[in-house]
Amino acid sequence: MSQQPEASKPWVIVRVFGLLGLMLALGYFVEGLTLSIRVYRGLSHPDFRTLTYRFVIISLDFFFTLVLVIAAVGLLFAQRWAKKMWLITMSILAVWHVILAAFYQLGRGVDTIFLMWTWAVLLLTAVSWWYFTRRSLLS
């Protein structure tokens, strides 16, 4: 019975973060695609501000998808640069979602799905920072 060396065990958890990153990227991709279809169907709508807002959100969804896929694939292949990219990306996502939640609350209110997604991003960000900044993983 062969045992894996101790040094390879942390990389298994790093790869789990990579899988979580791919699932997160898929969520942003689906949201961007859904909003794209809505904008395409409503192009005749005269309200330019609504169209501009949706275009910005769609662009950010696809941008976050691309960045998350790059970081997640890097984590799956156990690349050291991917840990830093993951932490930076998750931190930006966490701040972005808190800002959006605050603006939504000031306006029409925050819906439950967005609030749950925001808490999931915040939790994943906190766990990522806790795990990746441990001394044993930095060396």
Secondary structure as GFF3:
##gff-version 3
##sequence-region A 1 139
A	DSSP	three_ten_helix	6	8	.	.	.	ID=ss1
A	DSSP	alpha_helix	9	41	.	.	.	ID=ss2
A	DSSP	alpha_helix	48	76	.	.	.	ID=ss3
A	DSSP	alpha_helix	80	106	.	.	.	ID=ss4
A	DSSP	alpha_helix	112	132	.	.	.	ID=ss5
A	DSSP	alpha_helix	135	138	.	.	.	ID=ss6
###
